[in-house]
Amino acid sequence: MNPTYALHETLEAHEIAAFKTVCMTKSKTMQALVSDRELLQILQDDVVLSTRQLQELSEQLSKAMI
């Protein structure tokens, strides 16, 4: 059975997705400017993790019924 979310919950999930997308875009963009290997690895890890989290959030939102 698909979960049912209240409208405010769905909107909050969309806000989280939008914010996470902006953060991921910044991490991707900053990679070109970073010379420190450790910081570069942190940014790369963040992009991988953010991508996975956005995919999971997208799957949950697509299953949800309002």
N, C-alpha and C positions, 0 to 999 in steps of 0.2 A: 504494500500500500504506500502511495506517495504521501510525503508529509504535507501538512497544510500549515501555512504560515500566515500570520496577520499581515496586513498591508505595511505597517510600520517596520516589521521584521524584514520584509522583503526589501523595503527602501534602505534600511540600514545595511543590509548585505550588499546592495548595489553601491552604497557609499564606501564601504570597506573595499570593494573591488576597484572602484575608481581610485581611491587613495593608494592601494597596493600597486596599481598599474603605474601611477605617477612615480612612486618610489622605485619601482623596477626600471622604469625608463631612465631615471636619474642615475641609478647604479650602472646601467649599460653605457650611458653617455660618459660618465666619469672614468670608466675604464681606460678610455683613450688618453686621459690626462694624467694618470697615475703612474709614477715610476717605482714606487715601493712595492716589492713583490708580495709582501704580507697583506698590504691593503688591497692590492689587485685581487688576491685570492679571496679576501672577504667579500669584495664586490661581486666576483664571479659566483661565489657560493650563494650570495643573496639573490642573484638573478635566477639561479637554478631553483632555489627554494621558493621564491616568489612565483615563478612559472608554475610549479607544482601546486602551490596553494591556490592560485587563480583558477587553475584547471579544476581542482576539487570544488571550489566555490561555485564555479560555473555549472558543474554537474549537479550540485545540490539545488541551485536555483532553477535549473531546467526541469528537475523532478518535482519541484514544489508547485502546489496548486494554491492559488489565492482564494 
